[in-house]
Amino acid sequence: MAVDTVQTCIIHLIWNTFTLSAKKGWDAMKRAVKPIYTAPTVDTARAALDDLTEIWGKKYGAIIRLWESAWEEFTPFLSYDPEIRQVICSTNAIESLNARYRRAVRARGHFPSEQAALKCLYLVTRSLDPIGEGRARWTMRWKPALNAFAITFRDRWPNAESY
């Protein structure tokens, strides 16, 4: 199964889990769902899903049905290295940036010119990394994942000499 298909499946599962639950219970739901998608094996994930069912099944039966119906598409995700799984499940940086852009634009209402709007978006972007150390932090966080990708997908990964 392709990584993008697995990513779509897991992100939709997690997103819809929170869509179907009350906001005041999100922290407890997060603690209950995380052992499923961080499980080292399918059996461990199944046990965590059984725990989720026991705790939340009566209140949120739709969530349990959601996980049960997507189980076959979800389980290939567990075959990836933990580093790859972390990348798949991590917050999408582009979505986060877009949310910040939308928030900044919404807070200002309108702009007198296109140049003013671009300046606003530039300042939002710069505020994410005000001292310019983001690249170093990004590189350090991604090294384990890059190594896992290189091993898992060696037939599609460029040779070490090319980077």
N, CA, C and O of each residue as an XYZ file, in Angstrom:
652
protein
N       0.847     -1.177      0.000
C       0.000      0.000      0.000
C       0.888      1.234      0.000
O       1.886      1.276      0.718
N       0.543      2.225     -0.785
C       1.342      3.435     -0.908
C       1.254      4.272      0.362
O       0.245      4.250      1.067
N       2.335      5.015      0.644
C       2.390      5.849      1.839
C       1.275      6.881      1.834
O       0.669      7.136      2.874
N       0.990      7.485      0.673
C      -0.042      8.518      0.639
C      -1.417      7.955      0.958
O      -2.232      8.644      1.572
N      -1.698      6.715      0.555
C      -2.976      6.080      0.887
C      -3.067      5.819      2.388
O      -4.097      6.078      3.009
N      -1.983      5.305      2.964
C      -1.959      5.054      4.407
C      -2.093      6.356      5.176
O      -2.811      6.435      6.172
N      -1.376      7.398      4.689
C      -1.440      8.692      5.365
C      -2.856      9.230      5.342
O      -3.352      9.719      6.357
N      -3.512      9.144      4.192
C      -4.886      9.606      4.084
C      -5.778      8.848      5.052
O      -6.612      9.449      5.729
N      -5.613      7.543      5.123
C      -6.426      6.720      6.010
C      -6.230      7.109      7.470
O      -7.209      7.348      8.176
N      -4.997      7.176      7.934
C      -4.743      7.442      9.344
C      -5.154      8.857      9.721
O      -5.721      9.067     10.793
N      -4.880      9.821      8.867
C      -5.264     11.195      9.175
C      -6.777     11.328      9.233
O      -7.303     12.003     10.118
N      -7.490     10.689      8.298
C      -8.949     10.741      8.332
C      -9.503     10.029      9.565
O     -10.472     10.494     10.166
N      -8.903      8.921      9.938
C      -9.348      8.221     11.134
C      -9.222      9.108     12.372
O     -10.165      9.242     13.152
N      -8.068      9.699     12.537
C      -7.845     10.541     13.711
C      -8.736     11.779     13.650
O      -9.371     12.139     14.641
N      -8.783     12.426     12.496
C      -9.608     13.635     12.335
C     -11.077     13.321     12.630
O     -11.726     14.047     13.384
N     -11.594     12.256     12.046
C     -13.006     11.929     12.241
C     -13.297     11.456     13.659
O     -14.414     11.624     14.148
N     -12.301     10.863     14.329
C     -12.491     10.489     15.724
C     -12.824     11.723     16.546
O     -13.728     11.692     17.382
N     -12.100     12.803     16.314
C     -12.345     14.025     17.079
C     -13.569     14.774     16.574
O     -14.218     15.485     17.341
N     -13.891     14.624     15.299
C     -15.112     15.235     14.772
C     -16.346     14.616     15.415
O     -17.342     15.300     15.653
N     -16.276     13.326     15.692
C     -17.426     12.616     16.255
C     -17.505     12.674     17.780
O     -18.478     12.195     18.362
N     -16.506     13.249     18.431
C     -16.530     13.314     19.892
C     -16.690     14.762     20.351
O     -16.376     15.707     19.627
N     -17.190     14.902     21.581
C     -17.394     16.232     22.147
C     -16.045     16.868     22.464
O     -15.118     16.188     22.903
N     -15.943     18.157     22.241
C     -14.674     18.857     22.420
C     -14.152     18.743     23.846
O     -12.942     18.656     24.058
N     -15.048     18.742     24.818
C     -14.589     18.682     26.207
C     -13.924     17.339     26.539
O     -13.205     17.241     27.534
N     -14.150     16.318     25.730
C     -13.541     15.022     25.968
C     -12.346     14.715     25.081
O     -11.855     13.586     25.071
N     -11.867     15.719     24.327
C     -10.787     15.481     23.370
C      -9.503     15.004     24.032
O      -8.825     14.133     23.487
N      -9.149     15.549     25.189
C      -7.904     15.116     25.835
C      -7.971     13.643     26.222
O      -7.025     12.888     26.000
N      -9.091     13.248     26.798
C      -9.260     11.844     27.177
C      -9.311     10.950     25.937
O      -8.763      9.848     25.938
N      -9.969     11.430     24.882
C     -10.045     10.658     23.645
C      -8.657     10.516     23.032
O      -8.304      9.448     22.533
N      -7.871     11.583     23.067
C      -6.515     11.529     22.521
C      -5.680     10.478     23.258
O      -4.938      9.716     22.639
N      -5.810     10.448     24.579
C      -5.079      9.446     25.361
C      -5.552      8.029     25.058
O      -4.770      7.083     25.153
N      -6.815      7.874     24.697
C      -7.358      6.548     24.397
C      -7.008      6.082     22.978
O      -6.824      4.886     22.750
N      -6.916      7.008     22.036
C      -6.667      6.657     20.632
C      -5.179      6.502     20.337
O      -4.796      5.670     19.515
N      -4.346      7.285     20.991
C      -2.906      7.263     20.694
C      -2.285      5.869     20.792
O      -1.465      5.524     19.941
N      -2.638      5.045     21.797
C      -2.047      3.698     21.830
C      -2.388      2.831     20.612
O      -1.690      1.857     20.330
N      -3.451      3.182     19.898
C      -3.803      2.409     18.703
C      -2.804      2.697     17.582
O      -2.208      1.778     17.022
N      -2.627      3.984     17.260
C      -1.772      4.299     16.114
C      -0.284      4.355     16.447
O       0.541      4.511     15.547
N       0.073      4.231     17.724
C       1.491      4.144     18.082
C       1.893      2.725     18.478
O       3.033      2.492     18.882
N       0.972      1.788     18.366
C       1.241      0.397     18.756
C       2.350     -0.207     17.902
O       2.427      0.065     16.704
N       3.211     -1.024     18.508
C       4.298     -1.640     17.738
C       3.842     -2.780     16.830
O       4.519     -3.111     15.857
N       2.688     -3.381     17.150
C       2.187     -4.500     16.339
C       0.688     -4.369     16.137
O       0.019     -3.587     16.812
N       0.176     -5.146     15.200
C      -1.264     -5.164     14.942
C      -2.016     -5.687     16.175
O      -3.076     -5.167     16.523
N      -1.465     -6.712     16.830
C      -2.128     -7.274     18.014
C      -2.213     -6.258     19.141
O      -3.236     -6.166     19.820
N      -1.155     -5.501     19.343
C      -1.167     -4.467     20.378
C      -2.170     -3.370     20.026
O      -2.877     -2.863     20.896
N      -2.226     -3.011     18.750
C      -3.189     -2.005     18.304
C      -4.615     -2.517     18.499
O      -5.500     -1.761     18.901
N      -4.839     -3.806     18.213
C      -6.170     -4.395     18.391
C      -6.577     -4.357     19.860
O      -7.730     -4.066     20.181
N      -5.628     -4.652     20.757
C      -5.914     -4.595     22.194
C      -6.248     -3.163     22.616
O      -7.135     -2.942     23.440
N      -5.530     -2.195     22.043
C      -5.819     -0.794     22.353
C      -7.188     -0.385     21.813
O      -7.899      0.388     22.456
N      -7.566     -0.896     20.636
C      -8.901     -0.615     20.100
C      -9.973     -1.250     20.982
O     -11.034     -0.660     21.190
N      -9.703     -2.445     21.501
C     -10.648     -3.073     22.428
C     -10.801     -2.237     23.696
O     -11.903     -2.108     24.229
N      -9.691     -1.667     24.178
C      -9.755     -0.775     25.337
C     -10.583      0.470     25.022
O     -11.389      0.915     25.839
N     -10.374      1.025     23.827
C     -11.151      2.188     23.396
C     -12.637      1.839     23.373
O     -13.475      2.626     23.815
N     -12.954      0.661     22.857
C     -14.340      0.215     22.792
C     -14.937      0.087     24.189
O     -16.078      0.485     24.426
N     -14.170     -0.462     25.092
C     -14.648     -0.635     26.465
C     -14.909      0.713     27.143
O     -15.912      0.886     27.837
N     -14.004      1.654     26.936
C     -14.123      2.957     27.597
C     -15.162      3.854     26.932
O     -15.977      4.471     27.617
N     -15.140      3.931     25.615
C     -15.952      4.909     24.886
C     -17.062      4.312     24.026
O     -17.835      5.055     23.422
N     -17.155      2.994     23.960
C     -18.095      2.356     23.049
C     -19.543      2.758     23.223
O     -20.244      2.971     22.233
N     -20.007      2.866     24.455
C     -21.416      3.225     24.674
C     -21.693      4.675     24.330
O     -22.739      4.993     23.765
N     -20.762      5.557     24.666
C     -20.973      6.981     24.425
C     -20.730      7.356     22.961
O     -21.450      8.177     22.392
N     -19.710      6.745     22.364
C     -19.330      7.091     20.997
C     -19.231      5.847     20.114
O     -18.151      5.505     19.630
N     -20.331      5.194     19.915
C     -20.362      4.001     19.073
C     -19.928      4.260     17.644
O     -19.359      3.382     16.995
N     -20.196      5.470     17.147
C     -19.814      5.810     15.772
C     -18.292      5.815     15.610
O     -17.776      5.456     14.551
N     -17.585      6.218     16.650
C     -16.118      6.221     16.586
C     -15.599      4.788     16.501
O     -14.682      4.490     15.735
N     -16.189      3.923     17.285
C     -15.777      2.514     17.268
C     -16.056      1.913     15.891
O     -15.209      1.210     15.339
N     -17.235      2.186     15.335
C     -17.562      1.688     13.986
C     -16.597      2.251     12.946
O     -16.202      1.549     12.015
N     -16.220      3.514     13.105
C     -15.264      4.141     12.196
C     -13.950      3.372     12.183
O     -13.435      3.044     11.114
N     -13.400      3.080     13.368
C     -12.129      2.355     13.459
C     -12.272      0.917     12.976
O     -11.396      0.396     12.285
N     -13.371      0.284     13.340
C     -13.598     -1.106     12.915
C     -13.700     -1.208     11.391
O     -13.125     -2.115     10.790
N     -14.423     -0.292     10.775
C     -14.612     -0.378      9.325
C     -13.346     -0.026      8.550
O     -13.184     -0.455      7.408
N     -12.453      0.745      9.154
C     -11.208      1.126      8.473
C     -10.019      0.268      8.912
O      -8.886      0.532      8.510
N     -10.265     -0.747      9.725
C      -9.171     -1.527     10.306
C      -8.247     -2.139      9.253
O      -7.026     -2.083      9.400
N      -8.805     -2.713      8.208
C      -7.982     -3.355      7.173
C      -7.103     -2.342      6.431
O      -5.980     -2.665      6.044
N      -7.608     -1.125      6.232
C      -6.805     -0.089      5.585
C      -5.791      0.513      6.553
O      -4.744      1.006      6.133
N      -6.100      0.474      7.850
C      -5.225      1.057      8.866
C      -4.012      0.184      9.183
O      -2.913      0.705      9.371
N      -4.192     -1.121      9.243
C      -3.128     -2.003      9.729
C      -1.820     -1.949      8.920
O      -0.763     -2.148      9.520
N      -1.817     -1.694      7.602
C      -0.522     -1.553      6.913
C       0.329     -0.406      7.476
O       1.557     -0.447      7.400
N      -0.310      0.585      8.024
C       0.393      1.707      8.655
C       1.328      1.215      9.760
O       2.409      1.771      9.955
N       0.917      0.185     10.471
C       1.706     -0.334     11.588
C       2.974     -1.051     11.132
O       3.863     -1.301     11.946
N       3.075     -1.384      9.852
C       4.273     -2.065      9.359
C       5.435     -1.101      9.116
O       6.573     -1.539      8.942
N       5.161      0.204      9.102
C       6.226      1.190      8.907
C       7.011      1.399     10.193
O       6.500      1.176     11.291
N       8.273      1.833     10.041
C       9.104      2.169     11.191
C       8.451      3.296     11.988
O       7.712      4.107     11.430
N       8.722      3.346     13.293
C       8.141      4.425     14.121
C       8.472      5.824     13.608
O       7.652      6.736     13.723
N       9.650      5.998     13.050
C      10.031      7.315     12.538
C       9.150      7.723     11.351
O       8.758      8.884     11.228
N       8.850      6.769     10.494
C       7.984      7.061      9.349
C       6.565      7.317      9.823
O       5.893      8.221      9.326
N       6.109      6.526     10.779
C       4.764      6.745     11.321
C       4.630      8.124     11.947
O       3.586      8.766     11.828
N       5.678      8.578     12.610
C       5.629      9.891     13.241
C       5.474     10.988     12.191
O       4.734     11.950     12.397
N       6.169     10.843     11.074
C       6.042     11.820      9.997
C       4.624     11.799      9.436
O       4.040     12.853      9.185
N       4.067     10.608      9.238
C       2.718     10.487      8.683
C       1.690     11.118      9.613
O       0.756     11.775      9.151
N       1.854     10.925     10.922
C       0.863     11.414     11.890
C       1.112     12.828     12.373
O       0.231     13.434     12.983
N       2.292     13.364     12.112
C       2.591     14.692     12.644
C       1.728     15.736     11.963
O       1.224     15.538     10.857
N       1.575     16.839     12.647
C       0.786     17.928     12.096
C       1.416     18.393     10.799
O       2.626     18.612     10.731
N       0.620     18.539      9.801
C       1.100     18.962      8.501
C       1.511     20.432      8.577
O       0.674     21.292      8.851
N       2.773     20.724      8.341
C       3.298     22.076      8.470
C       2.608     23.055      7.526
O       2.388     24.214      7.877
N       2.273     22.590      6.340
C       1.618     23.482      5.378
C       0.217     23.843      5.868
O      -0.191     25.000      5.767
N      -0.522     22.872      6.395
C      -1.846     23.165      6.934
C      -1.749     24.132      8.102
O      -2.590     25.019      8.246
N      -0.734     23.967      8.936
C      -0.527     24.868     10.065
C      -0.242     26.287      9.589
O      -0.789     27.250     10.127
N       0.610     26.412      8.586
C       0.930     27.727      8.040
C      -0.305     28.369      7.420
O      -0.558     29.557      7.623
N      -1.073     27.586      6.664
C      -2.302     28.113      6.065
C      -3.286     28.583      7.135
O      -3.952     29.603      6.957
N      -3.382     27.850      8.241
C      -4.265     28.261      9.330
C      -3.808     29.592      9.924
O      -4.635     30.443     10.253
N      -2.514     29.771     10.059
C      -1.986     31.040     10.575
C      -2.255     32.176      9.593
O      -2.591     33.285     10.007
N      -2.109     31.910      8.307
C      -2.427     32.926      7.309
C      -3.895     33.328      7.402
O      -4.226     34.513      7.428
N      -4.770     32.325      7.450
C      -6.207     32.626      7.533
C      -6.536     33.446      8.774
O      -7.325     34.389      8.714
N      -5.921     33.077      9.912
C      -6.162     33.793     11.163
C      -5.710     35.244     11.044
O      -6.423     36.145     11.485
N      -4.550     35.486     10.461
C      -4.031     36.846     10.312
C      -4.921     37.671      9.384
O      -5.213     38.832      9.670
N      -5.348     37.076      8.284
C      -6.207     37.790      7.338
C      -7.562     38.086      7.967
O      -8.098     39.182      7.805
N      -8.112     37.122      8.677
C      -9.408     37.308      9.325
C      -9.328     38.403     10.398
O     -10.271     39.180     10.553
N      -8.227     38.471     11.130
C      -8.071     39.474     12.187
C      -8.007     40.893     11.619
O      -8.428     41.841     12.282
N      -7.490     41.046     10.409
C      -7.344     42.380      9.822
C      -8.530     42.780      8.953
O      -8.709     43.962      8.660
N      -9.317     41.836      8.551
C     -10.514     42.145      7.782
C     -10.253     42.412      6.314
O     -10.617     41.598      5.465
N      -9.628     43.538      5.997
C      -9.310     43.847      4.604
C      -7.971     44.584      4.553
O      -7.461     45.048      5.573
N      -7.427     44.678      3.365
C      -6.129     45.314      3.172
C      -6.278     46.426      2.141
O      -7.045     46.287      1.188
N      -5.550     47.531      2.322
C      -5.669     48.633      1.356
C      -5.070     48.301     -0.011
O      -5.442     48.899     -1.020
N      -4.138     47.341     -0.035
C      -3.525     46.976     -1.313
C      -3.031     45.535     -1.245
O      -2.964     44.928     -0.176
N      -2.690     45.010     -2.415
C      -2.130     43.664     -2.468
C      -0.775     43.616     -1.760
O      -0.428     42.619     -1.128
N      -0.025     44.695     -1.875
C       1.274     44.782     -1.201
C       1.108     44.678      0.314
O       1.923     44.033      0.975
N       0.086     45.290      0.870
C      -0.166     45.222      2.312
C      -0.519     43.797      2.730
O      -0.085     43.331      3.783
N      -1.300     43.111      1.910
C      -1.657     41.714      2.213
C      -0.423     40.820      2.172
O      -0.241     39.972      3.045
N       0.425     41.007      1.163
C       1.649     40.215      1.064
C       2.582     40.488      2.240
O       3.225     39.568      2.745
N       2.661     41.730      2.674
C       3.502     42.067      3.823
C       2.992     41.372      5.076
O       3.781     40.872      5.877
N       1.674     41.341      5.246
C       1.077     40.645      6.392
C       1.455     39.167      6.376
O       1.864     38.622      7.401
N       1.321     38.516      5.222
C       1.654     37.094      5.119
C       3.148     36.861      5.333
O       3.546     35.865      5.938
N       3.967     37.782      4.837
C       5.414     37.682      5.060
C       5.724     37.753      6.553
O       6.519     36.959      7.055
N       5.113     38.686      7.263
C       5.367     38.835      8.695
C       4.884     37.615      9.483
O       5.517     37.212     10.459
N       3.769     37.034      9.059
C       3.291     35.803      9.707
C       4.309     34.693      9.501
O       4.627     33.952     10.432
N       4.816     34.580      8.286
C       5.808     33.546      7.986
C       7.079     33.765      8.797
O       7.619     32.813      9.360
N       7.561     34.987      8.865
C       8.774     35.284      9.629
C       8.572     35.044     11.124
O       9.513     34.660     11.819
N       7.374     35.263     11.618
C       7.130     35.073     13.053
C       7.251     33.605     13.469
O       7.434     33.305     14.649
N       7.151     32.701     12.509
C       7.290     31.281     12.816
C       8.728     30.919     13.176
O       8.965     29.972     13.927
N       9.681     31.669     12.643
C      11.098     31.403     12.886
C      11.835     32.746     12.993
O      12.612     33.096     12.105
N      11.595     33.493     14.070
C      12.098     34.865     14.146
C      13.621     34.999     14.152
O      14.135     36.025     13.707
N      14.361     33.994     14.640
C      15.822     34.122     14.684
C      16.520     33.283     13.627
O      17.749     33.235     13.587
N      15.750     32.621     12.771
C      16.327     31.907     11.638
C      16.981     30.581     11.956
O      17.844     30.129     11.204
N      16.596     29.943     13.047
C      17.194     28.663     13.415
C      16.312     27.468     13.050
O      16.627     26.330     13.400
N      15.232     27.723     12.363
C      14.288     26.661     12.026
C      14.887     25.557     11.182
O      14.577     24.385     11.393
N      15.736     25.904     10.230
C      16.320     24.893      9.348
C      17.144     23.881     10.146
O      17.068     22.679      9.889
N      17.928     24.362     11.108
C      18.744     23.451     11.923
C      17.852     22.524     12.751
O      18.119     21.326     12.849
N      16.795     23.078     13.344
C      15.877     22.243     14.137
C      15.154     21.249     13.240
O      14.972     20.092     13.617
N      14.743     21.691     12.061
C      14.047     20.824     11.124
C      14.939     19.647     10.745
O      14.501     18.497     10.734
N      16.197     19.954     10.435
C      17.134     18.913     10.025
C      17.323     17.889     11.127
O      17.342     16.688     10.856
N      17.463     18.338     12.359
C      17.673     17.414     13.478
C      16.452     16.514     13.695
O      16.599     15.325     13.979
N      15.256     17.076     13.562
C      14.040     16.280     13.763
C      13.832     15.275     12.644
O      13.264     14.208     12.875
N      14.280     15.593     11.438
C      14.008     14.748     10.291
C      15.057     13.688     10.024
O      14.796     12.765      9.253
N      16.235     13.780     10.630
C      17.292     12.803     10.343
C      16.833     11.360     10.560
O      17.024     10.537      9.665
N      16.233     11.013     11.712
C      15.788      9.620     11.886
C      14.758      9.197     10.837
O      14.800      8.073     10.337
N      13.836     10.101     10.506
C      12.820      9.771      9.505
C      13.448      9.599      8.126
O      13.089      8.672      7.399
N      14.373     10.471      7.759
C      15.039     10.349      6.461
C      15.779      9.022      6.350
O      15.746      8.377      5.302
N      16.443      8.616      7.422
C      17.131      7.322      7.414
C      16.147      6.169      7.258
O      16.403      5.230      6.504
N      15.023      6.237      7.967
C      14.006      5.180      7.865
C      13.416      5.124      6.456
O      13.206      4.040      5.912
N      13.149      6.296      5.861
C      12.651      6.324      4.485
C      13.675      5.727      3.524
O      13.315      4.971      2.621
N      14.939      6.061      3.714
C      15.991      5.550      2.829
C      16.094      4.032      2.898
O      16.365      3.383      1.888
N      15.883      3.465      4.070
C      15.952      2.009      4.228
C      14.689      1.353      3.682
O      14.765      0.392      2.917
N      13.537      1.868      4.070
C      12.262      1.269      3.676
C      12.018      1.364      2.175
O      11.510      0.425      1.562
N      12.380      2.492      1.589
C      12.102      2.732      0.172
C      13.402      2.854     -0.627
O      13.527      3.733     -1.480
N      14.357      1.983     -0.354
C      15.674      2.075     -0.996
C      15.591      1.953     -2.511
O      16.442      2.494     -3.217
N      14.587      1.254     -3.024
C      14.468      1.123     -4.475
C      14.000      2.440     -5.128
O      14.155      2.626     -6.335
N      13.432      3.341     -4.327
C      12.974      4.625     -4.856
C      13.737      5.810     -4.278
O      13.405      6.962     -4.557
N      14.744      5.535     -3.485
C      15.500      6.595     -2.801
C      16.778      6.896     -3.587
O      17.433      5.979     -4.081
N      17.135      8.183     -3.703
C      18.359      8.511     -4.451
C      19.602      7.983     -3.733
O      19.600      7.802     -2.515
N      20.646      7.742     -4.496
C      21.902      7.277     -3.912
C      22.474      8.345     -2.989
O      22.248      9.538     -3.192
N      23.203      7.918     -1.995
C      23.788      8.831     -1.018
C      24.694      9.859     -1.693
O      24.821     10.983     -1.206
N      25.318      9.490     -2.800
C      26.215     10.423     -3.480
C      25.466     11.630     -4.055
O      26.063     12.680     -4.291
N      24.165     11.475     -4.278
C      23.421     12.562     -4.930
C      22.909     13.616     -3.964
O      22.318     14.607     -4.392
N      23.126     13.420     -2.667
C      22.717     14.490     -1.739
C      23.717     14.722     -0.664
O      23.517     15.586      0.190
